[in-house]
Amino acid sequence: MGLEFAVLGPPRAWLDGRERALGRPQQRALLCALLLAPGELVPTQRLITALWGEDEEDWPKDPVGQIGTHAHRLRRALEHPGVLVAGPGGYRLAVAREAVDVFRYEDEADRGAARLRDAPEEARELLARALGRWSGAALDGVPGPLAARTRERLAASRHAAVMASYEAELSLGRHAEVLAALRELTAARPEDEEAHRLCLLALYRCGRRTEALALFEALRERLDRRLGLDPGGALTGLYERIRRDGPGLGLAVPRPRQLPPDIPDLVGRGAQVREAERLLRSGGGRGGGPVVVVLSGPYGAGASTLAVHLAHRVRDAFPDGQLYARGDAPGTVREVMAGFLRALGERPPEGAGEGELGARYRAALAGRRVLVLLDGVPGPGPLLPGGAGCAALITEAGTAAGEAAGTEAGAETVRLPVGPLDPEDAYELLARIAGPDRIRRESAAARELAELCGRLPARLRSAAARLASRPQWSVADLVGRLSG
C-alpha cells in the first residue's frame, strides 16, 4: 500500500493503512506545500513564502533552519526512509500524484465535466466519486498563505463539481430527486446564477412553473438592488422559454437511467436469458405494439435479480432510457406514472387522474426506445408502453401481473418461468459465495444443503452467506441446523 495522503479536509497520512500523526500546524503546512508538488524539488525560498508569506517581517528568525527542523520531524512522523529528501536548495516529497487525494479528485472531476454532454450517467458516477473524497474544508487547520490560496481555489473547484453533478442528474431526468438540494443551494448562495439556472430547470420539469418564474424575478430584483446588474444571458433565456411555456424549451431530452446495480455473480438461467434477450431486442411485438416479457416464479426464485440482469444486458438497445419501479416501494400506480413522466422530462399536471397521466405517458414514450422494468408492481397495465420500439420487463409471484400485461392492445406478451436452479447451478452458487474449496471438501453435504434450500437462489445465497461469515462451521453443521 505504501504512503497515502489526504488534503481534502484536515491533512492526513497513512503508511500501509496505518494513520500517522503529522505533528504541529507548521509541520503540516510544510507537508501540504510539498504534497501540492509531488515528486518535484520545491525551493526552500518558495517553502518559506508558502508558510509565512512574502513579508520578511513575518518570518521567524531563522526560516531556513525552521524548514529544516520541520522536515526532520516529518521524516520521523512518516517513518518511510527516502520519501522526504533534501536537494540542492530545496526539498522533494518522493510520492506519486496518485498517492494524494486532491489529484485523484481533480482527475475525476475534470473527466466527469468533460462527459456531461455525451455520457451524463458516466459523468454522474465520476463526479460522485470525486466529491466523495472530501471530508471537510481543504487543508483544514493548516496555516500560511499557500494553504489559504489553495483552500479558496479548491472550494471553487468543489462548487463547480457540485454544479456539474446536478447538471448530470437533470440530464438523466432526476429533477425531482435534486430539487430540494438545489433550493437549499440557491438560498445559501442567493446571487449564484448557475445554481438558480439549474433550480429553475428542476422546478419547471417538476411542474412548478410559477415557482420557477418567481425564483427568477427574486434573483433579478436582488442583483439589480445590490449590484446594479441583470441576470446573464443563459439564465434570462431559460426564463423566457419557461415564461412562454412552449413545447420543447430547447433543453436536452432526458434519458433516464433508473436501473439498480446488476448482480455480479448470476448463476445459470442461460435459456431464459437468451430467449428474453432475443425478444427484448426484437424491436416490437407482432401486433405493432411493445414486447412485454413476464418473469414468473415462486418467491426466492430470483426473478427480480434475473430481470435486473437482463435489463442491463439489453440497455444498449434502449438508448432513450430505462425506467424502473418496485412493487414494495411506497406509492400508487398513479404516483409511479407521475414519476416516470418527470423522468422523461414531462410536467404531470397537479391533480391529473390516472387516465390523463396515462395518455401523457404513452405520448412521451412515442418515438422513443425505452425499457420499462416493473418489479412486482401490482396491476402494472397502465405503466406499460403503448407502441413498438419500447419494451417492458415484468416480474411477478402470481398471475395478476401477467394478466394485466396482456391487456395492452397490440402488445406481444411472453411469459418465461423462473423456477429452482438446476442442481449443478445451485452447487456453483454455493461455491461462489461460501468458497469453492470449502464446498468441494463437503460436496455431498453441499448438495444436501442445496436441496434443503429448494435450490432457490435467495435461500441459497442466505445459506452460503451464513457459511462465509462463520468459518468455524462445516457445511454439515449448517445442514444439521436447517434439518433440525
N, C-alpha and C positions, 0 to 999 in steps of 0.2 A: 504493500500500500504506500509506504514512504510518507513524505510530508504533504499535508494538505492545509490550505489556508482559506479563511473566510473574512471578508471585509464588508459584506453587505449586511451590516449590523455591528455589534461590538466585535473587534478583531479577535479571531480565534485561530488556533493552530492545533493540528493533530499529527502525531507520529505513529504510524502503524495502527491507527484507530484510537490511540490514547491521547487525550487532550493535554496540551502543555500550558503551563502558567506563563504568561508573557510579561509579567512584571509591571513596572511603573508606566505612567502615561507617556513619558518621553521615550521609553524603550519601544512602546507600541507605535508611537509616531514614526520612529526610525524604521521599524519593521514595515509599516504601511508604505513609507516612501520608497523602500526597496521593492516591495511587492507590486507596486504600480509600474515598475520597470523590470519585470523578472528576467534574470539572465543577463542584464545589462550592467556595465560598470557605471555607477552613479557617482559623479564627482562630489568630493566632500563639501565643496562650497555650495553645491545645489542642495545637499542634505541640510546644511546649516540654515539656508534660507527657507527650506521646507518646514523646519521645526520652529525657527524663531523670526522669520521674516527678513526683509531687506535692510531694515534699520539696525545698524550695528549697536546702537544704544540698547536695543532689546536683547542682544546676545549675552550669554554668560561670559565670564572672564576668559575661559579657555574653551571656545566652542569646538575646536578640533579635538581636544582631549575629551570633551564630553561625548562627542560622537564615538570616539574610540572606546570609551567606557561602556556606553550603551550597546555597542556592537559586541563587546566581550560578554556582557551579561546575556545578550540574546543568544549567543552561541551556546552558552551553558544551559539556557532555558530550552532550546530546541533539541539539544542532545543528538545532533546529527553532524558529525565532523565533515568539514569541507563544504557545507551548504552556504555559510556566510563568510566570504573571503575578502581580504583586503587586497586591492590592486593599486596600480600607480595613480595616486591622487584621488582614490575613492574606494567604494565598497560595491560588492556584487552579491546578489542572492541567487544561488545556482539552483533555480527551480524552473520547471516548465510553466508556460502560461496556463495550461490546463489544470495545474495544481491550485490555482487561485480562482475563487468562485466568481469574481467580477468579470473575468474574461469569458468564462462559460456563459454567464448571464448575457453579456453583450453579443456573443456569437448567436445564441438562441433568439434574442430579441431582434437582432438585425435580420436573421433568416425568416423569422415569423412575419416581420413587417414586409419583407420582400415577397412573401407568398400570399399576402392578403387578397389580392385581386384574383389570382388564378387558382388558389387552393386554400380557401378560408378554413377548412377543417384542420389541415396541417398547420396553418398559421396559428389557429387557436391552441393546438397542442404545444407548439413551440413556445408561444408567449406564456402559456400557463406554467410550463416548466421553468422558463426564465424568471417569472415573477415569484415562483415558489422558492427561489433561492434566497429571497430576502428574509431577514429576521428582525428588522428594525431599521433605524436610520443608518446609512452607510458610514463607516468609520466612527461609530457612536463612541463618544468619550475620548476621542483622540484629539490632542491639542495641535495647534500650529496652522499656519496659513495654507499649506498644501492640503491638509485634511479638510479645512473649511471649503476651499475651492472644489475639491473632489466631491464633497458631500453635496454641494449645490449642483454640480454637473450631473451626478448620478441621480439626484432627486428628480431633475428634469427628465432624464432618460427613463426613469421608472414611470413617471406620469405619462410619457409618450407611449411606453409599452402597455400601460393600462388602457389608454385610449385605443390603441391598436387592437387590444384583446376584445374590447367592447365592439369595435368595428367588425371583427371576425364573428362575434356572437350574432350581431344583427344580420350579417350576410348569410348566416345559417338559419335565420328565421327564429332566433331565440330572443326576440324583443321583449316578450312578457317576462322572461326569466331575469333580464338585466335591468328592467325599468326602475325598480326600487333603488338599485345601486346608482344608476345614473341620476335619479332625483336627489339622492344624498350628495352626489358629487357636485351637481350644479349649485346646491345650497352651500357646500363648503367652498366652492370656487365661483362666486357669483358673477365674475367677469370673464370666465373661460369660455370662449366662443366654440371651441371644438367640443367641449363637454355638453354645451347647450345644443349644438347641432345633432349630436347623437341622441340626446334626450328627446328632442323634437321628433326625430325619426321614430324612436321607440314608442312615444306617445301616440303618434299618428297610426302606426301599424297595430297598436292595441285598441284602436277605435276611439281614442280620446283626442279628437281633433281640436275641440275647444280649448282643452288644457294646453295643447301644443302651441296654439296661436297666442294664448295668454302668456305662456312662458317666454316666447319671443318678444312680445310687447314689453314685458317687465325688464328683459335684458336691454332692449333698445333704450328705454327710459333711463335705466341705470347708467349705461355707457354715455349717454348724452349729458346726464347730470354731473357725472364725476369726471369724465374725460373730454367731453365735447365731441365725441365720435359716434358714428353709426356702425352697426354690425357689418362685418365683412361680406364680400360677395357670395361666398359659398353658403353662409347661413341665411342671408337675405333671399337668395334664390330658392332655397329649400322652403322658407316661409311662404314665398309667393306660390309655389306649387301646392303646398298644403292649403293655403287660403283658397285657391281655385278648386281644390278637391276634385281635380280631374283624374281620369283613368291614367295609370302609368305615370308616376311622379318623377320619371327619369331616374328611378332607383333600380339597382340590380335586382333581378328576380331571385328571391331567396331559394336556396336549395337545402332544405332541412336535412340534417344528418342525426337522427334520433336513436339509432340502434344502440343497444347496450353492448358492452365488450363481448367479443367472441370468446368461446372457451378454448383453451389451448390443447386439451387432451381428449377430444371427442374420439370415441372408440366405436367401431362397427357402423351400422346404418348405411353401408355403401349403396345398397339397392335403392333405398328411399332417397338418398342424396342425389343419385344420378337421375332418377325419374323426376323428382321435384325440380332439379336444376333445368332439365330439359323443358319442362312445362313453363317455368317462370321466364325462361329466355325465349319462348316461342313468339312473343310479341303480341299475343291476343288470343282470345277464345274463338272457337269455330263460328259462334254466332255474332261475331263482331264486337263482343264485349270483352271485359278483362278476364284473365285467368285467375282462378281462386283455388289455391291448394290448401286443403284442410288436413292437418296432422292430428290424428285422434288416437288416444291410448289411455290406459289406466294411470292414476296418479303415481308419480315416481318413475314413469317410463322414459322421461326425458324429452317429451315433445317440445317444451319451451326451449330447452338447450339446443335441440336439433333445429328448431325454427330460426333461432338467432344465428346459428352457424350457417344455415342455408342463406339467410338474408345477407350475411357478409360475403358469401361466395358469389352472389349474383348482383351485388350492388353496382358493379360497373355497367350492368345492363339498364340501370335506372339512374342516369346521370342527373335527373332533376330532383332527386332526393329520396329519402326513406323516412316514413312516418311510423311511430311505434306507440302502442298503448297496452297497458296491462290490466287484466280484469280485477286484480286485487288492489289497484290504486284507487284512491277516492275520486269521485266524480261520476256524473251520469254520462250516457252516450252523447247527449247534447253538449255537455261541457267538454268532452273529448273532441267532438267535432269542432267546437269553437277554438280549441287549442290547435287543432290541425289547420284550421283556416288562418290563424295568426302565424303559424309556422310557414305557411305558403305565401305570406305577405298580404293577406286579406284582412279586412277590418270587420269582424262579425258585429252586426248592429246589436246594441243593447236591447234585451227583451225579445229578440227574434226567436221564433219557435223552431222546433226540430226540422219541420218541413222546409222553411225558408233557408235555414243553415245548410240543409242537405243539398238544396239546389245550388247555393253558392259554392259549396264544397265540390260538387261534381263539375261546376263551371271552372273552378280554379284548377282542377286536375286536367281539364280538357286540353289536349295537345301536348301534355307533358308525359314523361316516363317516370313514374313514381311508384315505389313499392310500399305497400301498407302492411305492417306486421301487427296483428291483433292477437295478443297472447292471453287467451282465456277470457276475452271480453264477452260478457253475456249479450245476446241479441246484437251481433255485430253488423247486421244487414245494412243499416243506414251509413255505416262507415266505409263500405266497400266502394271502390272507384267505379265509374259508370261506363268507361269506354276502353277500347283497345289501346295498348301502349303501356297502361298501368297494370299492376297485378297485386293480389292480396295473398298473404300467408297467414293462416289462422290455426290456432291450437285450441283443442277442446278436450274435456274429460267426459263428455256425454254426447248427446245428439243435437242439442239446441243450436250450437254454432254451425254445424254442417247444414242443418235445415235452413237456417237464416241465410247462409252463404248462397244457397241455391235459389234464393228468391230474387236476386238481382237479374234483371232482364238482360239476356244476351251473354251472361257470364258462363264460362266453362268451368265447372266445379269438379275437382278431382280430390277424392279422399284417399289418404295414404295412412294405413295403420302403423302405429308405433307401439310395439309390444316389448316383452322382455328381450334382453340381448341373447345372442347365441352363446352357448357355454364357453367357447373359446374367447369370445369378445368379453364376456363377463370376467373370465380369468385374467385377461390382459388389462382390464380396467383396474382390478385389484392390484396387479403388479405395478402399474404405473404410479399409483398413489402410495401404496404401502412399501414399495421397493421390490424389484424383480428377484433379487437373491432370497429375500425373506419368503416370498410366495413360492419360489421354486423349491426351497427346502421343505416346505409343507404343502406340496402340491395337492395331495388328497384332501387335506383339511381346507385348503383354499377353495377347492371345487365344492366342498360341502357348504362352506360359507356362502358361496355364490348362490347355491340353491336355496339356502335359508333366507337370502335376500330377494328371492323370487327372480333373480337376475335382472332386477330393475335398477337402472343407473343411480337414482337418487339414494336408494338403500345401500348399494354397493359403495358409493362414494363415502357415505356416512360410516360404514363399517371400516373401510380402508383408512379413513382419516383417524378413527379411534386407534387402529393399529399403529399408524405413523406417529401418533402422539404418545404411545405407550410402548417404547421399545422393549420393555421387560416382559410384555405379553407374547405368548406364542399365538399363532393363528388358531391352534386347537383351543387355547384358553378362551378366545372370543367366541368360537363355535359353541363351547360349553355354556358360556353366559347367555348366548342367544337361544340355546335349546332348552335351558332350564326354566 
